[in-house]
């Protein structure tokens, strides 16, 4: 996952891309698309908002809301 600036929304977002080993795996791409479909219907303060699913240079990825703060690993 990477933080990026989305010029169409004029804000920072998170980009979650499939690892190179899974980019041609239709099942993994399906899981990512499903995550987008389900995530985009949820509205809750503890759930990040999903903006879009895209493929660029044969790399499928999600664009989602960025929340600043502590890492979940730190909290656990």
C-alpha positions as a printed NumPy array, in Angstrom:
array([[  0.   ,   0.   ,   0.   ],
       [  1.121,   3.501,  -0.796],
       [ -0.069,   6.981,   0.029],
       [ -0.682,   9.117,  -3.054],
       [ -2.342,  12.364,  -4.042],
       [ -5.526,  11.953,  -6.062],
       [ -5.82 ,  15.08 ,  -8.226],
       [ -9.501,  14.431,  -8.993],
       [-10.328,  14.498,  -5.26 ],
       [ -7.519,  16.906,  -4.283],
       [ -6.54 ,  14.828,  -1.263],
       [ -4.297,  12.036,  -0.108],
       [ -5.487,   8.483,  -0.7  ],
       [ -4.168,   4.967,  -0.228],
       [ -3.384,   2.796,  -3.242],
       [ -3.566,  -0.953,  -2.609],
       [ -2.105,  -2.934,  -5.519],
       [ -1.81 ,  -6.656,  -6.108],
       [  1.679,  -8.041,  -5.738],
       [  3.36 ,  -8.844,  -9.031],
       [  3.04 , -12.612,  -8.44 ],
       [ -0.773, -12.295,  -8.366],
       [ -1.391,  -9.758, -11.145],
       [ -2.404, -12.39 , -13.695],
       [ -4.405, -14.486, -11.197],
       [ -8.09 , -14.   , -12.048],
       [ -9.145, -15.254,  -8.618],
       [ -6.991, -12.685,  -6.809],
       [ -8.246,  -9.935,  -9.112],
       [-11.783, -11.095,  -8.317],
       [-11.097, -10.842,  -4.583],
       [ -9.804,  -7.297,  -5.023],
       [-12.868,  -6.316,  -7.098],
       [-15.139,  -7.893,  -4.479],
       [-13.36 ,  -5.96 ,  -1.714],
       [-14.095,  -2.788,  -3.682],
       [-17.754,  -3.667,  -4.26 ],
       [-18.424,  -4.515,  -0.631],
       [-16.244,  -1.752,   0.8  ],
       [-17.858,   0.932,  -1.332],
       [-21.283,   0.172,   0.194],
       [-20.129,   0.553,   3.813],
       [-20.283,   3.852,   5.676],
       [-18.862,   3.742,   9.185],
       [-16.282,   5.773,  11.093],
       [-14.108,   2.649,  11.533],
       [-14.183,   1.601,   7.868],
       [-12.195,   3.378,   5.157],
       [-14.156,   4.577,   2.162],
       [-13.367,   2.791,  -1.112],
       [-13.224,   5.09 ,  -4.131],
       [-12.393,   2.956,  -7.152],
       [-10.9  ,  -0.188,  -8.664],
       [ -8.546,   0.342, -11.595],
       [ -5.936,  -1.432, -13.659],
       [ -2.919,   0.478, -14.905],
       [  0.023,  -1.117, -16.738],
       [ -1.515,  -4.547, -15.99 ],
       [ -1.527,  -3.785, -12.246],
       [ -4.967,  -4.017, -10.579],
       [ -5.388,  -1.705,  -7.6  ],
       [ -7.859,  -0.043,  -5.235],
       [ -7.951,   3.621,  -4.334],
       [ -9.294,   4.29 ,  -0.862],
       [ -9.513,   6.911,   1.835],
       [ -6.362,   7.655,   3.829],
       [ -6.628,   7.901,   7.601],
       [ -3.707,   9.436,   9.427],
       [ -2.864,   7.992,  12.791],
       [ -1.274,   5.056,  14.507],
       [ -0.549,   1.835,  12.698],
       [ -2.832,  -1.092,  13.588],
       [  0.309,  -3.124,  14.287],
       [  1.227,  -0.578,  16.988],
       [ -2.19 ,  -0.861,  18.611],
       [ -2.048,  -4.653,  18.748]])
